[in-house]
């Protein structure tokens, strides 16, 4: 599946520039204890962008003792990775035949 990364990030609510080598943490404070979370946009690997939802507002992994107080949806890894660049040649519909033809 191909996705326009610029449109995807705009739909996610990222309002600051994201470029290779950058990591952005968007804080989403919620009223009440252990409900605040953040979205981490990570493009430190030039081949892929990782968008991850994390418990807390720091963007860092919390220790298990603290993490267990958050809802279960924040305790398990929740992310999407987007490959950047041209689609793999494996996914193209055009394939080249390999092998030898001839009469025996």
C-alpha positions in Angstrom: 0.0 0.0 0.0 1.3 3.4 -0.9 0.7 6.4 1.3 1.5 10.1 0.8 3.6 10.7 3.9 3.0 14.4 3.9 -0.8 14.0 3.9 -0.6 11.2 6.5 1.4 13.4 8.9 -0.9 16.4 8.3 -3.9 14.1 9.1 -2.1 13.0 12.3 -1.9 16.6 13.5 1.8 17.2 13.1 2.1 20.9 12.5 5.9 21.3 12.6 8.4 20.1 9.9 9.7 16.6 10.0 12.8 15.6 8.1 15.4 12.8 8.1 17.3 12.8 11.4 14.5 14.5 13.4 12.4 13.1 16.3 9.3 15.1 17.3 7.2 14.5 20.4 3.7 15.8 20.4 2.2 15.9 23.9 -1.5 15.1 24.5 -2.3 16.0 28.1 -5.5 14.5 29.4 -7.4 15.4 32.7 -6.9 12.8 35.4 -4.0 10.6 36.5 -2.2 8.2 34.2 -4.2 9.2 31.0 -1.7 11.7 29.4 0.1 10.3 26.4 2.2 11.5 23.5 2.8 10.7 19.8 6.4 10.3 18.8 7.3 10.9 15.2 10.8 9.4 14.6 12.6 9.8 11.3 16.1 9.1 12.6 16.4 6.1 10.3 16.4 7.6 6.8 14.6 4.6 5.3 11.5 4.7 7.5 9.4 6.9 9.7 8.0 5.5 12.9 4.9 7.0 14.5 4.3 5.7 18.0 1.9 6.3 20.8 3.5 6.3 24.3 2.3 6.7 27.8 3.4 9.9 29.6 4.4 13.2 28.0 8.2 12.7 27.8 8.3 10.4 24.7 10.5 8.0 26.6 9.7 4.4 27.6 8.4 4.4 31.2 9.6 1.9 33.7 7.2 -1.1 34.2 6.4 0.1 37.7 5.0 3.4 36.4 3.7 2.0 33.1 1.3 -0.5 34.8 -0.8 2.5 36.1 -1.7 3.5 32.6 -4.5 1.9 30.5 -3.6 -1.3 28.7 -3.7 0.3 25.3 -0.6 2.4 26.3 1.2 -0.5 27.9 1.7 -2.5 24.7 3.7 -1.1 21.7 1.4 0.9 19.4 3.2 2.1 16.3 3.2 2.3 12.5 6.3 2.3 10.4 6.3 3.9 7.0 9.0 3.0 4.5 10.3 6.0 2.7 11.3 6.0 -1.0 10.4 4.0 -4.0 8.3 0.9 -3.7 10.1 -2.5 -3.6 10.6 -4.1 -7.0 9.0 -7.2 -5.5 5.7 -5.4 -5.4 5.7 -4.2 -8.9 3.4 -6.0 -11.3 6.0 -6.1 -14.0 8.2 -9.1 -13.5 11.0 -10.5 -15.7 11.2 -14.1 -16.5 14.4 -15.9 -15.4 15.6 -19.2 -16.7 16.7 -20.9 -20.0 14.5 -21.8 -22.8 15.3 -24.3 -25.5 14.7 -27.8 -26.8 16.2 -30.9 -25.2 
